[in-house]
Structure formats: structure tokens, C-alpha cells
């Protein structure tokens, strides 16, 4: 078994805007130790009980209408409505997903995990303190 690395977003600087249904907010999480990794797990905490999708991109240019330039790698649904929980029925919602096998390559060599948070719920994700989200991605080196 190889080394594991965890990258975590910051509630005060990542995914802070309002996100309407099917819209996304994208971030470049710094600290990627290896150019090629296999994503093994995702943990998400959120103030709101919403259904999200995390979309992974190989470059910070993200999506492009030119299919030859698009940087899509993969996605994972993170459904707090169906599978999330709260501790003692209060505060933030949690969901932990393990056993993933998403191959990821940082093609622009920026040592970043290029990721978008898509809101799949009819209710908009709130901006600021009432819509805080933290995403934690666990990965291992891949060759």
C-alpha cells in the first residue's frame, strides 16, 4: 500500500459563493504532492443538507466546449439528502465516501487538485457563513 495524501478546502476561502441548481463553483486546491494520484475517498461537511456532485479536472482551465481541450477526469455524487447525517440532529451535515478509484493527473503541473462543486438540489447553496462547505479528498500516489 502506498502513501496517502489528504487535501482539504477552507470554509472561508473555497466554495463560498451561492450556487444555483446545476451550477458550479470551482477551486484549485494546492498541495498536490504527486502529478498522478488515485482518489480513494471524499469527505464533505456542509451547513445545508443538499445533493452535490464533485467534478475533477486535469487542468485549471476546467471545462471547454471544444472537446479536445476539455479537462474532465471524473465525478462523484455527494448526496447529503439521502446519505448525510448530523451529530445529535444539529449543526453541519457530514458524508464520508471511501473505496473510490478515480485516476487523477494534474496535466498543467501546478500541484493542484482542480475541483468543482455542483449543486444538484432545487434549493440554492447559500453564500457565506450559512452555506459553508468543506471538501476533503484522500488520495494515493499512482504511477
Steps between C-alpha positions, in 0.01 A plus 500: 500500500634845406511832678177693550448875465197699608413843355236703679317812388464800733145605591599868493667506159368206293145438376377818672255625236134423444447212256168465316369160395736331250751788521857453626768677696856393419818503705864405462610333825877537542734245651478209259818301572494284189407569139298176471275380782210267561219660699395253769258697714295816536368657818261793481362723775234760423268736682215407266360155430534504120585259222839582344731365233878543511655528153872444449700672224858445378576872448392830649334586167228250606218447251513611139245473219785373280504130592871478416579767761257399776678385818232270649633200695211367706232573757345379821151573631491609865136480609448643847120467456510121452811407700616793712473521877522750783633441850211524749279641223678837497771702326672393177425201281765231440560239232804276455549292185784244487609230258521732199742447213510820295823544306610864507785672317598865543576571133598864550756404771373762748494259797126563531188292521260667255150443633147636453209479742171464313169551679248239384225611742208727404593710805795732437817465704524815711799733487720580798461373856163329445625303199839380619640185341821310569623232259776261598649272234720202592729364231803282444786527254435331167756412236 
